[in-house]
């Protein structure tokens, strides 16, 4: 899905960037919700009756810990490398370039930033 969003953002003549983000995140949210429901079901289906609270608590604690660590590492990457070093922004900015065999990610991120600024000036 991130590759699809990156592809759509790189081709604004095919799909408006705002629509690409909204549709991409909507699809991601749908898949995430289905995956989360399946995991919750599996935790309850495969746990012993005596250990339900412990297993569910551990599952949610591990989930929260992973999200916290991911948020902190993502912020650190963004602070140190800018948009090209940030995982989601790097994918959106550099994905099409890397797929084409080019490695000018910082230039691509700058180009996207300038394009966005020009678009907002026209409004």
C-alpha positions in Angstrom: 0.0 0.0 0.0 2.8 2.5 0.7 4.2 1.8 -2.7 0.8 2.5 -4.3 0.5 5.8 -2.4 4.1 6.7 -3.5 3.3 5.8 -7.1 0.1 7.9 -7.0 1.9 10.9 -5.4 4.6 10.7 -8.1 2.0 11.0 -10.8 -0.4 13.8 -9.9 -1.7 13.9 -13.5 -3.3 10.5 -12.9 -4.7 11.0 -9.4 -4.8 14.1 -7.2 -2.3 13.8 -4.3 -5.0 14.6 -1.8 -7.2 11.8 -3.1 -4.3 9.4 -3.3 -3.6 10.0 0.4 -7.2 9.7 1.5 -7.8 6.6 -0.5 -4.5 5.0 0.4 -4.9 5.7 4.1 -8.6 4.5 4.0 -7.5 1.2 2.4 -4.7 0.9 4.9 -7.1 1.5 7.8 -9.5 -1.1 6.5 -6.8 -3.7 6.2 -5.4 -2.7 9.6 -8.8 -3.1 11.3 -9.4 -6.5 9.7 -5.9 -7.6 10.8 -6.4 -6.3 14.3 -9.7 -8.1 14.7 -8.2 -11.4 13.4 -5.3 -11.1 15.9 -7.7 -10.4 18.8 -9.8 -13.4 17.8 -6.7 -15.7 17.6 -5.4 -14.5 21.0 -8.7 -15.5 22.5 -9.1 -18.7 20.5 -5.7 -20.1 21.4 -5.4 -19.1 25.1 -6.3 -21.2 28.1 -9.4 -20.2 30.1 -7.3 -19.5 33.2 -4.8 -17.3 31.4 -7.1 -15.1 29.2 -6.4 -11.9 31.1 -2.7 -12.5 31.1 -2.4 -13.3 27.4 -4.6 -10.5 26.3 -2.8 -8.1 28.5 0.6 -9.2 27.2 -0.7 -8.9 23.6 -1.8 -5.3 24.1 1.3 -4.4 26.1 3.5 -5.7 23.3 1.4 -3.8 20.7 1.7 -0.5 22.7 5.4 -1.0 23.2 6.0 -1.6 19.5 4.0 1.4 18.5 5.9 3.6 21.0 9.3 2.4 19.8 8.3 2.8 16.2 7.1 6.4 16.9 10.3 7.3 18.7 12.5 5.8 16.0 10.5 7.4 13.2 10.8 10.8 14.9 14.5 10.3 15.4 15.0 9.4 11.7 13.0 12.4 10.7 14.9 14.8 13.0 18.3 13.5 11.8 17.7 12.9 8.1 14.6 14.9 7.1 11.9 13.6 4.9 14.2 11.3 2.9 15.2 9.5 6.1 11.7 9.2 7.6 10.3 5.7 6.7 6.9 6.8 5.3 8.1 10.0 3.8 11.2 8.3 2.4 9.0 5.7 0.8 6.8 8.4 -0.7 9.7 10.6 -1.8 12.1 7.9 -2.9 10.1 4.8 -3.7 9.6 5.6 -7.4 13.2 6.8 -7.8 14.6 3.7 -6.2 12.3 1.5 -8.3 13.7 3.3 -11.4 17.3 2.5 -10.4 18.1 6.1 -9.3 19.2 7.0 -5.8 18.7 10.8 -5.7 16.3 10.7 -2.7 17.1 14.1 -1.2 16.7 15.8 -4.6 13.3 14.0 -5.0 12.2 15.1 -1.6 13.2 18.7 -2.4 11.3 18.5 -5.8 8.2 17.2 -4.0 8.4 20.0 -1.5 8.8 22.7 -4.2 5.8 21.2 -6.2 3.7 21.3 -3.0 4.7 24.9 -2.3 3.8 26.0 -5.9 0.5 24.2 -5.7 -0.4 26.1 -2.5 0.7 29.4 -3.9 -1.7 29.0 -6.9 -4.7 28.6 -4.5 
